Amino acid sequence: MHFSDIQSCEALLRQRLPAALQPLLDDPPLQTLAWDFFRQHEVQVDVLRCDLLHPVISGNKWYKLKYNLVRAWQEQKTVLASFGGAWSNHLHALAWCAQQGGFASTGFVRGEELAANANPMLQDAARWGMQLHFISRTRYRQKAVQVSADTLLIPEGGDNPEGALGCTTLIPAGLAEKYAAVLVAAGTGCTALGIRLALPATSTLWVAPVLKAGGLENVWRQRLQQMQDAGTGPVQWWADAAGGGYGKVTADLLSFIQDFGNNTGLSLDPVYGGKAMQALCNRIRQQSVPAGTRVLFVHTGGLQGARGFQPGQR
Ligand SMILES: *Cc1c(COP(=O)(O)O)cnc(C)c1O
């Protein structure tokens, strides 16, 4: 799939998506954060509320899945399969999309000791008809699974070219031009890839990785170049955002999220958005964001996964 396919993919989605999924084709709402801290530093932070896109498939996962749905239609697949951890927002979204779109679905879940009743995320997925297979960490790492010919096997996190191209449509047309910088959290980096591909060269992309994979930045930059060899605008990679690593949540982070929520009314999840926003606030405090900067923060959702951080659940 290529850039040139985007318009026909969008048209096909408008035509073929069931009514329950049509609202996902609307633009996410935009919100300006009113907070003295931002005002004092003369930084404007607007939020693209992808978390409000849909009550079930919130956040960026829809954008990574939508052209995979198109591909499944085109290749006449009847099953959508993918990989994820026990709290995977991606598997959760895939299970719902598949059910609504008339596909069967399969989820390969990391950890053979788990079962469908292990947590509410897996319970939802099972309820939406996803066949769950619990596999050992070794098999998971190697992605050693076999699927039938009528299955579209989507990589972990929805991270394939279809996923990245879907994310080029995440920021509504004409909006990004208004911002000097766009901030997004990154797991696989697929969402950030799509955003950078679609951003004007005048906007800087700030990427806040949430895992401490040392090589990720280089691999990501190579992928960007492969998809856009003419070059793109600037990217800053904020390695410090990851803190202790994936899913590692400190008391400091939790209290930041709490205070931030009290001050702005915006809820953030502790695995992705909370870390990205904390990294931004640190930079504003250290005066490394110039006064007058307008920032667009992409709220990628994750609040269903955040159920995993309620006391006693993890
Ligand atoms: C999956 C997820 C991300 C990361 O997206 P990538 O495309 O893997 O970088 C960010 N935020 C939330 C809330 C997510 O669920």
The ligand as an SDF file (V2000), in Angstrom:
LIG
                    3D

 15 15  0  0  0  0  0  0  0  0999 V2000
   -0.4880    1.8870   21.4250 C   0  0  0  0  0  0  0  0  0  0  0  0
   -0.4430    3.2150   22.0510 C   0  0  0  0  0  0  0  0  0  0  0  0
    0.5540    4.1550   21.7250 C   0  0  0  0  0  0  0  0  0  0  0  0
    1.7470    3.8310   20.8610 C   0  0  0  0  0  0  0  0  0  0  0  0
    1.5100    3.7830   19.5080 O   0  0  0  0  0  0  0  0  0  0  0  0
    2.6870    3.2980   18.5310 P   0  0  0  0  0  0  0  0  0  0  0  0
    2.1040    3.4630   17.1950 O   0  0  0  0  0  0  0  0  0  0  0  0
    2.9490    1.8540   18.8470 O   0  0  0  0  0  0  0  0  0  0  0  0
    3.8750    4.1110   18.7800 O   0  0  0  0  0  0  0  0  0  0  0  0
    0.4830    5.4080   22.2930 C   0  0  0  0  0  0  0  0  0  0  0  0
   -0.4980    5.7110   23.1640 N   0  0  0  0  0  0  0  0  0  0  0  0
   -1.4470    4.8300   23.5110 C   0  0  0  0  0  0  0  0  0  0  0  0
   -2.4530    5.2340   24.4970 C   0  0  0  0  0  0  0  0  0  0  0  0
   -1.4540    3.5600   22.9700 C   0  0  0  0  0  0  0  0  0  0  0  0
   -2.3960    2.6860   23.3480 O   0  0  0  0  0  0  0  0  0  0  0  0
  1  2  1  0
  2  3  1  0
  2 14  2  0
  3  4  1  0
  3 10  2  0
  4  5  1  0
  5  6  1  0
  6  7  2  0
  6  8  1  0
  6  9  1  0
 10 11  1  0
 11 12  2  0
 12 13  1  0
 12 14  1  0
 14 15  1  0
M  END
$$$$
